Amino acid sequence: MNTPPLLSCHAGVSSKRSGMADRYVVIMAGGRGERFWPESRLARPKQLLPIVGDKAMLAQTIDRLEGLVPAEDVFVITNTEQRDAVLEVCPELDPAKVIGEPVGRDTAAAVGLATILVKRENPNASFAMLPADAVIHNAEGLRATLETAFAAAEANPVLATIGITAAFPATGYGYIQQGDKLGDFAGRDVFKVKRFVEKPDLETAQGYLDSGDYFWNAGMFVWSVASITAELEKNTPSLWSALQAIDTGLAAGTAIDLLLEAHYPDLEKISVDYAIIEKAANVVMVESGFDWDDVGEWPAVERHYPADEAGNVVRGEAHLQDSSGNIVFSRDEDHLVALLGVQDLIVVKTGDATLVCHKDKAQEIKALVQAIGAKEALKRLM
């Protein structure tokens, strides 16, 4: 398999400073990135590639933490296939804090595992759970928002989430309805959450946007070890009980890889939203003070690069003639991609595979990849 080189992140996360030892960040980085095939592969998925920007998405996520937490207090939960690549991309991370899940058991298991790991570092700590692959240009705004969320979580037994100010009536995101004000923390207002809602249809999404009290759910959380432990015990007792075998084994000195191989496959597979967040009565929200894009599929890329006069977005060597609205992505400097008389296509060229599809078929790329992977002769392309 011919994959592009990993791009190392800048070792810019600050060294430990006074007053920060009780705060940690856990980054969830185990996604497969199938919607970005063929650039994204199982061993080197979207979060380990410079899909937007000049550095890997995970590297950019870690860079944004500069001044919030030191590098030694950052955990990354990935999978066993990607663990080495994570360390190659971000060598300043503590290898002991880069955890490879042997199988994916969804986000509730990851949150439970993170809680055990942070608790072993400091039972009085608070920690943020962040995705690895969002595009955020305003790093200062992110840090200020997280500072408020940390302050709220440290002062109250709450689960804090970040609500993204909705820019348009999106049907691809869940929403958070803002409730009454809880208080002011670190110079920003924090509100109780009235409810969470699933991805809406366009008419409903427009109603949410018009109301002004609905925000996009970005899957960012901050809580204390004590608060999230209480919710895990209350709402997912079987999952939390099963995770205790890992905690006990760590206390006895058993290697975490062995413990995960033995116990992780049997954990309940459920998202943290369903397992905890939508059930808990103590969820609060901080409105984002930053831009945000989860860049969930190829068409999202064009929001972050300049287009030519015909609306084409090109990364790499390409010649487009009588063509408009296309996305071309290639990092092979010795290969020219030429388009003639076509509109609204996605063209992605890698060393061993090329994707050509219409933009309105972008959501079907994942199914295409799964069909390709089902063929024994083509599994090498996964």
ChimeraX attribute file (.defattr): number of C-alpha atoms within 10 A of each C-alpha:
attribute: neighborCount
match mode: 1-to-1
recipient: residues
	/A:1	12
	/A:2	11
	/A:3	16
	/A:4	15
	/A:5	10
	/A:6	17
	/A:7	17
	/A:8	18
	/A:9	21
	/A:10	15
	/A:11	15
	/A:12	16
	/A:13	21
	/A:14	15
	/A:15	13
	/A:16	15
	/A:17	11
	/A:18	6
	/A:19	8
	/A:20	15
	/A:21	16
	/A:22	18
	/A:23	23
	/A:24	26
	/A:25	25
	/A:26	26
	/A:27	24
	/A:28	23
	/A:29	26
	/A:30	28
	/A:31	19
	/A:32	20
	/A:33	21
	/A:34	22
	/A:35	22
	/A:36	22
	/A:37	26
	/A:38	22
	/A:39	28
	/A:40	22
	/A:41	22
	/A:42	17
	/A:43	18
	/A:44	23
	/A:45	26
	/A:46	30
	/A:47	26
	/A:48	30
	/A:49	25
	/A:50	19
	/A:51	22
	/A:52	20
	/A:53	12
	/A:54	12
	/A:55	20
	/A:56	25
	/A:57	26
	/A:58	26
	/A:59	25
	/A:60	26
	/A:61	22
	/A:62	24
	/A:63	19
	/A:64	20
	/A:65	21
	/A:66	18
	/A:67	17
	/A:68	21
	/A:69	25
	/A:70	22
	/A:71	23
	/A:72	19
	/A:73	22
	/A:74	22
	/A:75	24
	/A:76	29
	/A:77	23
	/A:78	25
	/A:79	23
	/A:80	18
	/A:81	16
	/A:82	23
	/A:83	22
	/A:84	17
	/A:85	17
	/A:86	30
	/A:87	16
	/A:88	16
	/A:89	23
	/A:90	24
	/A:91	15
	/A:92	16
	/A:93	22
	/A:94	15
	/A:95	16
	/A:96	10
	/A:97	17
	/A:98	22
	/A:99	25
	/A:100	23
	/A:101	24
	/A:102	18
	/A:103	17
	/A:104	18
	/A:105	17
	/A:106	16
	/A:107	18
	/A:108	24
	/A:109	26
	/A:110	23
	/A:111	20
	/A:112	21
	/A:113	22
	/A:114	25
	/A:115	25
	/A:116	21
	/A:117	20
	/A:118	25
	/A:119	19
	/A:120	14
	/A:121	14
	/A:122	15
	/A:123	15
	/A:124	14
	/A:125	20
	/A:126	25
	/A:127	28
	/A:128	22
	/A:129	21
	/A:130	19
	/A:131	20
	/A:132	26
	/A:133	28
	/A:134	19
	/A:135	18
	/A:136	17
	/A:137	14
	/A:138	13
	/A:139	18
	/A:140	17
	/A:141	16
	/A:142	20
	/A:143	19
	/A:144	18
	/A:145	23
	/A:146	25
	/A:147	18
	/A:148	23
	/A:149	31
	/A:150	25
	/A:151	19
	/A:152	28
	/A:153	26
	/A:154	22
	/A:155	11
	/A:156	15
	/A:157	17
	/A:158	24
	/A:159	25
	/A:160	30
	/A:161	29
	/A:162	25
	/A:163	25
	/A:164	24
	/A:165	19
	/A:166	21
	/A:167	11
	/A:168	11
	/A:169	19
	/A:170	19
	/A:171	16
	/A:172	14
	/A:173	18
	/A:174	18
	/A:175	25
	/A:176	25
	/A:177	21
	/A:178	22
	/A:179	16
	/A:180	11
	/A:181	13
	/A:182	15
	/A:183	12
	/A:184	13
	/A:185	18
	/A:186	15
	/A:187	12
	/A:188	17
	/A:189	17
	/A:190	25
	/A:191	21
	/A:192	21
	/A:193	24
	/A:194	16
	/A:195	16
	/A:196	19
	/A:197	14
	/A:198	12
	/A:199	16
	/A:200	18
	/A:201	12
	/A:202	13
	/A:203	11
	/A:204	14
	/A:205	22
	/A:206	15
	/A:207	13
	/A:208	22
	/A:209	19
	/A:210	13
	/A:211	10
	/A:212	12
	/A:213	15
	/A:214	26
	/A:215	24
	/A:216	27
	/A:217	22
	/A:218	21
	/A:219	16
	/A:220	16
	/A:221	26
	/A:222	31
	/A:223	28
	/A:224	30
	/A:225	23
	/A:226	17
	/A:227	17
	/A:228	21
	/A:229	17
	/A:230	14
	/A:231	21
	/A:232	22
	/A:233	14
	/A:234	14
	/A:235	16
	/A:236	19
	/A:237	13
	/A:238	13
	/A:239	20
	/A:240	22
	/A:241	13
	/A:242	17
	/A:243	22
	/A:244	15
	/A:245	16
	/A:246	24
	/A:247	18
	/A:248	12
	/A:249	15
	/A:250	16
	/A:251	11
	/A:252	9
	/A:253	8
	/A:254	13
	/A:255	12
	/A:256	17
	/A:257	15
	/A:258	13
	/A:259	17
	/A:260	21
	/A:261	14
	/A:262	13
	/A:263	15
	/A:264	24
	/A:265	14
	/A:266	14
	/A:267	19
	/A:268	16
	/A:269	16
	/A:270	16
	/A:271	16
	/A:272	19
	/A:273	14
	/A:274	12
	/A:275	19
	/A:276	20
	/A:277	21
	/A:278	14
	/A:279	15
	/A:280	14
	/A:281	15
	/A:282	15
	/A:283	22
	/A:284	27
	/A:285	31
	/A:286	24
	/A:287	20
	/A:288	21
	/A:289	20
	/A:290	17
	/A:291	15
	/A:292	19
	/A:293	16
	/A:294	14
	/A:295	19
	/A:296	18
	/A:297	18
	/A:298	21
	/A:299	20
	/A:300	13
	/A:301	16
	/A:302	19
	/A:303	12
	/A:304	14
	/A:305	14
	/A:306	11
	/A:307	16
	/A:308	11
	/A:309	9
	/A:310	14
	/A:311	16
	/A:312	20
	/A:313	23
	/A:314	21
	/A:315	12
	/A:316	18
	/A:317	16
	/A:318	15
	/A:319	13
	/A:320	17
	/A:321	11
	/A:322	10
	/A:323	17
	/A:324	21
	/A:325	19
	/A:326	24
	/A:327	24
	/A:328	26
	/A:329	23
	/A:330	20
	/A:331	15
	/A:332	14
	/A:333	9
	/A:334	7
	/A:335	14
	/A:336	13
	/A:337	17
	/A:338	11
	/A:339	18
	/A:340	11
	/A:341	9
	/A:342	14
	/A:343	18
	/A:344	17
	/A:345	23
	/A:346	22
	/A:347	20
	/A:348	23
	/A:349	22
	/A:350	20
	/A:351	15
	/A:352	12
	/A:353	13
	/A:354	13
	/A:355	17
	/A:356	12
	/A:357	14
	/A:358	15
	/A:359	19
	/A:360	11
	/A:361	11
	/A:362	18
	/A:363	14
	/A:364	12
	/A:365	19
	/A:366	17
	/A:367	12
	/A:368	15
	/A:369	19
	/A:370	13
	/A:371	12
	/A:372	16
	/A:373	15
	/A:374	12
	/A:375	10
	/A:376	8
	/A:377	9
	/A:378	11
	/A:379	14
	/A:380	13
	/A:381	17
	/A:382	20
